[in-house]
Amino acid sequence: MTLRGEILYPFPVSGPARSAGDGTWYTVSKDSTSVHLWQLAEEN
């Protein structure tokens, strides 16, 4: 993965982003009860 800039999330996330494949990634909540799957927004 190439770092191209800072990612801003709509709420606090904990720990590093982990690859989920196909350009998506996931983060785990601080209390480890939730997994959030992310992808970049499409450019207009």
Distance bins in CASP14 RR format, pairs under 12 A and 6 or more apart:
PFRMAT RR
TARGET T0000
AUTHOR 0000-0000-0000
RMODE 2
METHOD distances of the structure
MODEL  1
1 7 0 0 0 0 0 1 0 0 0 0 0
1 16 0 0 0 0 0 1 0 0 0 0 0
1 17 0 0 0 0 1 0 0 0 0 0 0
1 18 0 0 0 0 0 1 0 0 0 0 0
1 19 1 0 0 1 0 0 0 0 0 0 0
1 20 0 0 0 0 0 1 0 0 0 0 0
1 21 0 0 0 0 0 1 0 0 0 0 0
1 23 0 0 0 0 1 0 0 0 0 0 0
1 24 0 0 0 0 0 1 0 0 0 0 0
1 25 0 0 0 0 1 0 0 0 0 0 0
2 23 0 0 0 0 0 1 0 0 0 0 0
3 17 0 0 0 0 0 1 0 0 0 0 0
4 40 0 0 0 0 1 0 0 0 0 0 0
5 40 0 0 0 0 0 1 0 0 0 0 0
6 17 0 0 0 0 0 1 0 0 0 0 0
7 13 0 0 0 0 1 0 0 0 0 0 0
7 16 0 0 0 0 0 1 0 0 0 0 0
7 17 1 0 0 1 0 0 0 0 0 0 0
7 25 0 0 0 0 1 0 0 0 0 0 0
7 27 0 0 0 0 1 0 0 0 0 0 0
7 38 1 0 0 1 0 0 0 0 0 0 0
7 39 0 0 0 0 0 1 0 0 0 0 0
7 40 0 0 0 0 1 0 0 0 0 0 0
7 41 0 0 0 0 0 1 0 0 0 0 0
8 38 0 0 0 0 0 1 0 0 0 0 0
8 40 0 0 0 0 0 1 0 0 0 0 0
8 41 0 0 0 0 0 1 0 0 0 0 0
9 15 0 0 0 0 0 1 0 0 0 0 0
9 17 0 0 0 0 1 0 0 0 0 0 0
9 25 0 0 0 0 0 1 0 0 0 0 0
9 26 0 0 0 0 0 1 0 0 0 0 0
9 27 1 0 0 1 0 0 0 0 0 0 0
9 29 0 0 0 0 0 1 0 0 0 0 0
9 36 0 0 0 0 1 0 0 0 0 0 0
9 38 1 0 0 1 0 0 0 0 0 0 0
10 27 0 0 0 0 0 1 0 0 0 0 0
10 36 0 0 0 0 1 0 0 0 0 0 0
10 38 0 0 0 0 0 1 0 0 0 0 0
10 41 0 0 0 0 0 1 0 0 0 0 0
11 27 0 0 0 0 0 1 0 0 0 0 0
11 29 0 0 0 0 1 0 0 0 0 0 0
11 30 0 0 0 0 0 1 0 0 0 0 0
11 34 0 0 0 0 0 1 0 0 0 0 0
11 36 0 0 0 0 1 0 0 0 0 0 0
11 38 0 0 0 0 0 1 0 0 0 0 0
12 27 0 0 0 0 1 0 0 0 0 0 0
12 29 0 0 0 0 1 0 0 0 0 0 0
12 30 1 0 0 1 0 0 0 0 0 0 0
12 31 0 0 0 0 0 1 0 0 0 0 0
12 34 0 0 0 0 0 1 0 0 0 0 0
12 36 0 0 0 0 0 1 0 0 0 0 0
13 25 0 0 0 0 0 1 0 0 0 0 0
13 26 0 0 0 0 1 0 0 0 0 0 0
13 27 1 0 1 0 0 0 0 0 0 0 0
13 28 0 0 0 0 1 0 0 0 0 0 0
13 29 1 0 0 1 0 0 0 0 0 0 0
13 30 0 0 0 0 1 0 0 0 0 0 0
13 34 0 0 0 0 1 0 0 0 0 0 0
13 35 0 0 0 0 0 1 0 0 0 0 0
13 36 1 0 0 1 0 0 0 0 0 0 0
13 37 0 0 0 0 0 1 0 0 0 0 0
13 38 0 0 0 0 1 0 0 0 0 0 0
14 26 0 0 0 0 0 1 0 0 0 0 0
14 27 1 0 0 1 0 0 0 0 0 0 0
14 28 1 0 0 1 0 0 0 0 0 0 0
14 29 1 0 0 1 0 0 0 0 0 0 0
14 30 1 1 0 0 0 0 0 0 0 0 0
14 31 0 0 0 0 1 0 0 0 0 0 0
14 32 0 0 0 0 1 0 0 0 0 0 0
14 33 0 0 0 0 0 1 0 0 0 0 0
14 34 0 0 0 0 1 0 0 0 0 0 0
14 35 0 0 0 0 0 1 0 0 0 0 0
14 36 0 0 0 0 0 1 0 0 0 0 0
15 25 0 0 0 0 0 1 0 0 0 0 0
15 26 0 0 0 0 0 1 0 0 0 0 0
15 27 1 0 0 1 0 0 0 0 0 0 0
15 28 1 0 0 1 0 0 0 0 0 0 0
15 29 0 0 0 0 1 0 0 0 0 0 0
15 30 0 0 0 0 1 0 0 0 0 0 0
15 32 0 0 0 0 0 1 0 0 0 0 0
15 36 0 0 0 0 0 1 0 0 0 0 0
16 25 0 0 0 0 1 0 0 0 0 0 0
16 26 0 0 0 0 0 1 0 0 0 0 0
16 27 1 0 0 1 0 0 0 0 0 0 0
16 28 0 0 0 0 1 0 0 0 0 0 0
17 23 0 0 0 0 0 1 0 0 0 0 0
17 24 0 0 0 0 1 0 0 0 0 0 0
17 25 1 0 1 0 0 0 0 0 0 0 0
17 26 1 0 0 1 0 0 0 0 0 0 0
17 27 1 0 1 0 0 0 0 0 0 0 0
17 28 0 0 0 0 1 0 0 0 0 0 0
17 35 0 0 0 0 0 1 0 0 0 0 0
17 36 0 0 0 0 1 0 0 0 0 0 0
17 37 0 0 0 0 0 1 0 0 0 0 0
17 38 1 0 0 1 0 0 0 0 0 0 0
17 39 0 0 0 0 0 1 0 0 0 0 0
17 40 0 0 0 0 0 1 0 0 0 0 0
18 24 0 0 0 0 0 1 0 0 0 0 0
18 25 1 0 0 1 0 0 0 0 0 0 0
18 26 1 0 1 0 0 0 0 0 0 0 0
18 27 1 0 0 1 0 0 0 0 0 0 0
18 28 0 0 0 0 1 0 0 0 0 0 0
18 35 0 0 0 0 1 0 0 0 0 0 0
18 36 0 0 0 0 0 1 0 0 0 0 0
18 37 0 0 0 0 0 1 0 0 0 0 0
18 38 0 0 0 0 0 1 0 0 0 0 0
19 25 1 0 1 0 0 0 0 0 0 0 0
19 26 0 0 0 0 1 0 0 0 0 0 0
19 27 0 0 0 0 0 1 0 0 0 0 0
19 37 0 0 0 0 0 1 0 0 0 0 0
19 38 0 0 0 0 0 1 0 0 0 0 0
19 39 0 0 0 0 0 1 0 0 0 0 0
20 26 1 0 1 0 0 0 0 0 0 0 0
20 27 0 0 0 0 1 0 0 0 0 0 0
20 28 0 0 0 0 0 1 0 0 0 0 0
20 35 0 0 0 0 1 0 0 0 0 0 0
20 36 0 0 0 0 0 1 0 0 0 0 0
20 37 1 0 0 1 0 0 0 0 0 0 0
20 38 0 0 0 0 1 0 0 0 0 0 0
20 39 0 0 0 0 1 0 0 0 0 0 0
21 37 0 0 0 0 0 1 0 0 0 0 0
21 38 0 0 0 0 0 1 0 0 0 0 0
21 39 0 0 0 0 1 0 0 0 0 0 0
22 37 0 0 0 0 0 1 0 0 0 0 0
22 38 0 0 0 0 0 1 0 0 0 0 0
22 39 0 0 0 0 1 0 0 0 0 0 0
22 40 0 0 0 0 0 1 0 0 0 0 0
23 37 0 0 0 0 0 1 0 0 0 0 0
23 38 0 0 0 0 1 0 0 0 0 0 0
23 39 1 0 0 1 0 0 0 0 0 0 0
23 40 1 0 0 1 0 0 0 0 0 0 0
24 35 0 0 0 0 0 1 0 0 0 0 0
24 36 0 0 0 0 0 1 0 0 0 0 0
24 37 1 0 1 0 0 0 0 0 0 0 0
24 38 1 0 0 1 0 0 0 0 0 0 0
24 39 1 0 1 0 0 0 0 0 0 0 0
24 40 0 0 0 0 1 0 0 0 0 0 0
25 35 0 0 0 0 0 1 0 0 0 0 0
25 36 0 0 0 0 1 0 0 0 0 0 0
25 37 1 0 0 1 0 0 0 0 0 0 0
25 38 1 0 1 0 0 0 0 0 0 0 0
25 39 1 0 0 1 0 0 0 0 0 0 0
25 40 0 0 0 0 1 0 0 0 0 0 0
26 34 0 0 0 0 0 1 0 0 0 0 0
26 35 1 0 1 0 0 0 0 0 0 0 0
26 36 1 0 0 1 0 0 0 0 0 0 0
26 37 1 0 1 0 0 0 0 0 0 0 0
26 38 1 0 0 1 0 0 0 0 0 0 0
26 39 0 0 0 0 0 1 0 0 0 0 0
27 34 0 0 0 0 1 0 0 0 0 0 0
27 35 1 0 0 1 0 0 0 0 0 0 0
27 36 1 0 1 0 0 0 0 0 0 0 0
27 37 0 0 0 0 1 0 0 0 0 0 0
27 38 1 0 0 1 0 0 0 0 0 0 0
28 34 1 0 0 1 0 0 0 0 0 0 0
28 35 1 0 1 0 0 0 0 0 0 0 0
28 36 1 0 0 1 0 0 0 0 0 0 0
28 37 0 0 0 0 0 1 0 0 0 0 0
28 38 0 0 0 0 0 1 0 0 0 0 0
29 35 1 0 0 1 0 0 0 0 0 0 0
29 36 1 0 0 1 0 0 0 0 0 0 0
30 36 0 0 0 0 0 1 0 0 0 0 0
END
